[in-house]
Amino acid sequence: ACAEFSPGSCEACLKYVSCLWCYTNNTCIDYPVRSILPPSSLCSLSNARWGVCWIKFEALIIAIAVVAGLVLVSIAVCCCYCCYCRRRSTSRPDEEEERLARKREERRLQSLQRKHERKLKHDEIRKKYGLLQDSDNPYSRFENE
């Protein structure tokens, strides 16, 4: 079907996706679908046109490869970045929990220290008024039974 456009122009040939225009002999040929790239015996890549007449098939392949490579690299970078962020976000709660546990322990120790200081103060007051049984103090409060 593409051979019918051979005497015509590149634009008429490339209206159909299955056609390939070769500038070496100005012929319109069927695109060789079995092989991904047309063999050089059929038409060299620098002289072949497919899709549009103003860009060489060789340049089209390079442009598509570059775009596909950029897409793959950007996907890989996004995946690595997301994995790094996920790993970082999962490690942060551990650090946060550790920090909170340290603060909790500090508060508990401060509370015990204040409790001990209060007990000492209360014991002093009890000792002063004779309410504390102490071996050093011979005087003790007399209790009625």
C-alpha positions as CSV (number, residue, x, y, z in Angstrom):
1,A,0.0,0.0,0.0
2,C,2.9,2.4,0.7
3,A,4.5,1.7,-2.6
4,E,1.7,3.6,-4.3
5,F,3.0,6.9,-2.8
6,S,6.6,6.4,-4.2
7,P,6.4,8.8,-7.1
8,G,4.7,11.4,-4.7
9,S,6.2,13.4,-1.9
10,C,7.3,12.7,1.7
11,E,4.3,14.4,3.2
12,A,1.9,12.2,1.2
13,C,3.8,9.0,2.2
14,L,4.0,9.8,5.9
15,K,0.3,10.4,6.3
16,Y,0.1,6.7,7.1
17,V,2.0,5.5,10.1
18,S,2.9,2.2,8.5
19,C,4.9,4.0,5.8
20,L,8.6,5.0,5.7
21,W,10.1,7.6,3.3
22,C,13.6,7.1,2.0
23,Y,15.4,10.1,0.6
24,T,18.2,8.2,-1.1
25,N,15.8,7.0,-3.9
26,N,12.7,9.0,-3.0
27,T,10.6,6.0,-2.4
28,C,7.8,5.2,0.0
29,I,8.1,1.7,1.6
30,D,6.3,-0.3,4.2
31,Y,7.9,0.0,7.6
32,P,9.6,-3.2,8.5
33,V,7.6,-4.1,11.6
34,R,9.4,-7.4,12.3
35,S,12.7,-5.5,13.0
36,I,12.5,-2.5,15.3
37,L,14.9,-0.5,13.1
38,P,14.8,-0.6,9.3
39,P,17.9,-2.4,8.0
40,S,20.5,-0.3,6.2
41,S,20.0,-2.4,3.0
42,L,16.4,-1.0,2.9
43,C,17.3,2.6,3.7
44,S,20.0,4.2,5.8
45,L,18.8,5.8,9.1
46,S,20.2,9.2,8.2
47,N,18.1,9.2,5.0
48,A,14.9,7.6,6.4
49,R,11.9,9.6,7.6
50,W,9.1,8.3,9.7
51,G,6.3,10.3,11.2
52,V,7.4,13.7,10.0
53,C,9.5,14.7,7.0
54,W,11.6,17.4,8.7
55,I,13.4,15.1,11.2
56,K,15.7,12.3,10.3
57,F,14.7,8.8,11.6
58,E,18.1,8.6,13.3
59,A,17.6,11.9,15.2
60,L,14.1,10.7,16.1
61,I,15.4,7.5,17.6
62,I,18.1,9.5,19.6
63,A,15.5,12.0,20.8
64,I,13.1,9.3,21.9
65,A,16.0,7.4,23.7
66,V,17.1,10.6,25.5
67,V,13.5,11.4,26.6
68,A,13.0,7.7,27.7
69,G,16.3,7.8,29.6
70,L,15.4,11.1,31.3
71,V,12.1,9.7,32.4
72,L,13.7,6.5,33.7
73,V,16.4,8.5,35.6
74,S,13.8,10.8,37.1
75,I,11.7,7.9,38.2
76,A,14.7,6.3,39.8
77,V,15.6,9.5,41.5
78,C,12.1,9.9,42.8
79,C,12.0,6.4,44.1
80,C,15.4,6.8,45.8
81,Y,14.3,10.1,47.3
82,C,11.0,8.7,48.5
83,C,12.8,5.7,50.1
84,Y,15.3,8.0,51.7
85,C,12.5,10.2,53.1
86,R,10.5,7.1,54.3
87,R,13.6,5.8,56.0
88,R,14.3,9.1,57.5
89,S,10.8,9.6,58.7
90,T,10.7,6.2,60.3
91,S,14.0,6.9,62.1
92,R,12.8,10.2,63.4
93,P,10.1,8.7,65.7
94,D,12.7,6.5,67.3
95,E,14.9,9.5,68.0
96,E,11.8,11.4,69.2
97,E,10.8,8.5,71.5
98,E,14.3,8.4,72.9
99,R,14.3,12.1,73.6
100,L,10.9,11.9,75.3
101,A,12.0,8.9,77.4
102,R,15.1,10.9,78.5
103,K,13.0,13.8,79.5
104,R,10.5,11.5,81.3
105,E,13.4,10.0,83.2
106,E,14.8,13.4,84.1
107,R,11.4,14.5,85.4
108,R,11.1,11.3,87.4
109,L,14.5,11.8,89.0
110,Q,13.7,15.5,89.8
111,S,10.5,14.4,91.3
112,L,12.2,11.8,93.5
113,Q,14.8,14.4,94.6
114,R,12.1,16.9,95.6
115,K,10.2,14.1,97.4
116,H,13.4,13.2,99.3
117,E,14.0,16.9,100.2
118,R,10.4,17.2,101.5
119,K,10.9,14.1,103.6
120,L,14.1,15.4,105.1
121,K,12.4,18.8,105.9
122,H,9.4,17.0,107.4
123,D,11.6,14.8,109.5
124,E,13.5,17.8,110.7
125,I,10.2,19.4,111.8
126,R,9.1,16.2,113.5
127,K,12.4,15.9,115.3
128,K,12.1,19.5,116.4
129,Y,8.7,18.9,118.0
130,G,9.6,15.5,119.3
131,L,7.3,13.6,116.9
132,L,10.1,11.5,115.5
133,Q,11.4,8.5,117.4
134,D,15.2,9.0,117.3
135,S,17.9,7.2,119.2
136,D,19.9,10.4,119.5
137,N,17.1,12.2,121.2
138,P,16.5,10.9,124.8
139,Y,13.3,12.9,125.1
140,S,10.2,11.4,123.4
141,R,6.6,12.3,123.4
142,F,4.6,10.5,126.0
143,E,1.8,8.5,124.6
144,N,-1.3,7.6,126.6
145,E,-2.5,4.1,126.0
